Amino acid sequence: MSYDICSVVKQPPREEVVDCSVDALSQQYGRMRSWLQRLKTMPYGHEFRKPISFLVRVIDLSNEPSGVPFTISAEAVDTSSWPHRFVPTLPAIASTQKYGSVLILAAQTEPDLLKFYQYTMATNVTEIRCMEKGILS
């Protein structure tokens, strides 16, 4: 280990000096991706993704979708009746201040890696391995 690291980190973790092949790293990455994909199907999976925007159509006075679909930001949709970061089964009806009632056709979300990291660090490795094998789903 270099002198620079030893002068800053008094007791570096053992994982820092373990030799890891590219194949082993690739396999671990694949397992993590598989686990992350499985999180989407869990009842709390929506917590790991942030809605960014929605593809919507305006609902007219006869309660029918009208006009051309367009994209609006997630902040423009009233989600106060939904759980935090939840996107309902689509298509779904929602309301906006500017357009009134809209039919949500699609949602664009992005992963919240900080939330994922916090969950990973707080979750027992046995539970993670069970989820990977599909035992908990």
Order of alpha helices (4+ residues) and beta strands (2+ residues): alpha-alpha-beta-beta-beta-beta-alpha-alpha
